[in-house]
Amino acid sequence: MDPPRPLPRKVRPALPLRSAIALTAMLVTLAAVPAAAEQRGGGQGGSTGQHCASSARLKVPGAERQEKSCLAELTTAGTITSGHTDPADWAGLTPAALTTPRGVSGIQIDGYFPDTSATNTNHGGKHDAQFVIRLPDRWNGGLVVAGTPGVREQYANDRAIGDWVLSRGYAFASTDKGNTGAAFYRDGDGPGDAIAEWNERVTQLTRAARTVVAQRYHRAPARTLATGMSNGGYLVRWQLENHPDLYDGGVDWEGTLWKAKGPNLLDFLPPALRAYPIYAAGGEGAGRAHREMVAAGFPAGSEFLWPYHHQVYWDLTQRIYREELDPAYDGATEAGTPFCAPGTPACDADYAYASRPREVRAAVRKIALTGRIGKPLITVHGTLDVQLPISKDSDVYAKMVRGAGRGDLFRYYRVEGGTHVDSLFDTFPDKLRPLVPCHRSAFMAMETWLDRGERPSPSRTVPRPDAADPADLLARCPLAG
């Protein structure tokens, strides 16, 4: 593997690093990182010599616990067997044929910040606010920070994002966002608090990781980029709106849109829960139900994806996010009744966000986006996304960014045939297009934007080539017209 290309040094002085967020906490024991924590590997770490030589001086600011490991392989080509990732965290997010880079030695730091919730069981313990920081020996001068998609744990980005950016020489940091799992809504003191913590944890990790990078390589990162998919993409948007001083840019992969007045997922999921069973049953009413699905944002042509999403995603997503933001809707019941029939008391299929009390919109306002980004942002989103339909999500966010007067900082690529979960490409290679190569193209376009000031090609819909070869679709995704 060729050494990574060093990033250009910044002309302006680096901003001072801020101290990590201090949060009240209870101590919870965390088991040590599994065996093989001290794997020796060759390679040079800048001017630091052998890659383990600097590990003793590394300290994550604000961390309650940290475990340092010298690894011969930081990508999943090695961390699966060494126990430094958890394949369950990233299961189902990438196509099976996605290649895994190799040959990235360096230091991994696993740990957690103080927190009072305990949903994350990685490393045999129960403690949230877990993070992973990876520091490659052959460093290009940059840092990539990510929050996880869905309600997954800190290794969820390893296959889709971490492996690739590490192979390009970036240091990489990821957080579990402070709470995990389908009952994440139990965290926090009030509605919206659990999601609001996600934003705080990404900010906290970014500041801490920048300090650790400076400790390891004797200089601050020349570039810090935020990236992530789904809820991770939402976190990119929020960070560039609220803490642009910490980043040079971001790449948003189908980020979740939260908007107090709507649209948001509490608007479009209930119509799907009502209409889809009628459509699927066929017969009288099926045509009308189909029209209701399309009107809710699920585009004609995406019908082949509806059965899977109805079974796996729509019902659960509606119930747990509604419980987080509007727990009073079903009274003492926690997260509603799975797959309830319309007309059942407090059924989420009958949920009507627009008619709910103003306290619900106040909870959404805690986490809402504005479009007022302060650093360059590239968004990629698939036109066949039926978890976060593009017309109700990124199309709206693009208008918000332009309406806020930040269009010069923004590029938006609508990817024809892309859907929310790339693993579905394995099932429907003749209809879908994986988004992982599109994310990588967007990432490289961001690098060129920052390196040379060359703005990416104008925002557009990226067509799916006719008679496209699946291997070619997985290998490349040109964004330019």
Summary of the structure (lengths in Angstrom):
residues: 481
radius of gyration: 21.9
end to end distance: 31.1
largest distance: 73.0
contacts: 1702
relative contact order: 0.11
helix: 38%
strand: 13%
